[in-house]
Amino acid sequence: MFVASQKILGGTMTGAQAGELAHKVTDTWKKQNPDMVSNYKTWGQDLA
């Protein structure tokens, strides 16, 4: 996200573009780390 924030501040990326990038990065991470996704889901339920 550092890259996106620098691009926003530099005027080469909009907030909407940064949101799209964050979504793509998150989707990729979730596909590569299904075990961690499961752990986060469990953790989130424990907080409720």
C-alpha positions, 0 to 999 in steps of 0.5 A: 500500500506504500506504493499506492499512497505515494502514487496518490500523493504524487498525482499519478493514481486516484483513490479509486485506482488505489482501491482497485489495486488494493482489491487485486492484491488482496484477492491474490493474497487470499488465493495464495494463503487459504490457511491464513484466510481461515485463521483470520475468519476464526479470529474474527469470529472470536472477536464477536 
